[in-house]
Each structure stands twice: as structure tokens, then as C-alpha cells.
């Protein structure tokens, strides 16, 4: 995937994150990590775990499998796995 496509997907993931995830996980993924998972610490080598958690829910986190497409989840992963910092 070229850099422009990744940059565009990062921005889509950032918008998606702020629309759906920020309420619980904090703006720009900044939260105490006490009541909800601190996504800045999500293991980068476990994308399948991320997709399973988003699509099926986990603990207090609801399932977003019916609300998000696979592509939207991929955008979220690009954003979360970059720790919220664009490579551009």
C-alpha cells in the first residue's frame, strides 16, 4: 500500500475513532487505563485480537460487528496501531 493510501486510511481511522471510540477510550487514546483499556498499549503484533474485540466486544466493550464494516475496522487498526501519530 502506498504512503498516500496509508495516510488517507489513517485519517479515516482517526475520524472513525473520534466518532465511535473516543467516548470511552479517550480523545487521541488518552485515558487512565483504569476503567477502560489504554489503546496506546495494545500489542501491535495482535491485530486479530483487536478485530475480534471490536467486532465481538469484550468485557464492558460492546460489539461493533453489526455497526462497522471490515474496512472501517481496518482504518481503526491503522489509527490505533500507529498510536495516533500519522507517519506523514
Residue pairs with C-beta under 8 A, 6 or more apart in sequence:
1 9
3 87
3 88
6 78
6 87
7 86
7 87
7 88
9 74
9 75
9 78
10 75
10 78
10 79
10 82
10 86
10 87
10 88
11 86
12 72
12 75
13 74
13 75
13 76
13 77
13 78
13 79
13 80
14 79
14 84
16 68
16 72
16 75
16 76
16 79
17 25
17 29
17 76
17 79
17 80
18 27
20 64
20 67
20 68
20 76
21 39
21 76
22 28
24 36
24 61
25 31
25 36
25 37
25 38
25 39
26 36
28 84
29 38
29 39
29 40
29 80
29 83
29 84
30 40
31 38
32 38
33 41
36 60
36 61
37 61
39 80
40 83
40 84
42 50
42 80
42 81
43 49
44 81
47 77
47 81
50 76
50 77
50 80
50 81
51 73
51 77
52 58
53 61
54 64
54 65
54 68
54 73
54 76
55 63
55 64
55 65
55 68
55 73
56 63
56 65
57 63
57 64
64 73
68 76
